[in-house]
Structure formats: structure tokens, C-alpha cells
Amino acid sequence: MLGGISLWQLAILLVIVVLLFGTKKLRNLGGDLGGAVKGFKKAMNEEPKEEEKKIESDADFAEVDKAAAKDQAKEESKTDK
């Protein structure tokens, strides 16, 4: 069967990989891979927070602009009298 990999084939492949690279190198490789995955997950979780802050700050500016427009309208009405 071409597509099926049996348990024995996986075991033989694992033995060959350990003999080629050694357990120390494989352990270091696993640690590096785990650190990379953690860093990726952390970056993915931080990105939406930055977008929320941007949206909140945009909303703050809109409120400030509305308040400034009201103040300006009041001053103009005072000067017109």
C-alpha cells in the first residue's frame, strides 16, 4: 500500500533520525521549535489589542472634535450678538 505508514515504519524512521542527529541535537531542536510557537502565539494575541486601542483612540478624538465644535459654535454666537 503506497499511502499507509505502519507503526513499524515509523519506529524504524525514528531510530534512523536519532542515529543521524543524536538526542542532544533533537532536544535542542524541539526546544527551539517550542519557543518559536510560543512567540508566534504571543504575537497573535497582542495584535488585536493594538487594533482595539487604535479604535478607542479614534473614538476619543471624535468626541474631542465634537466638544471643540460646540465650543466654537458658542463663541461665534456670542460674537454675533
Order of alpha helices (4+ residues) and beta strands (2+ residues): alpha-alpha
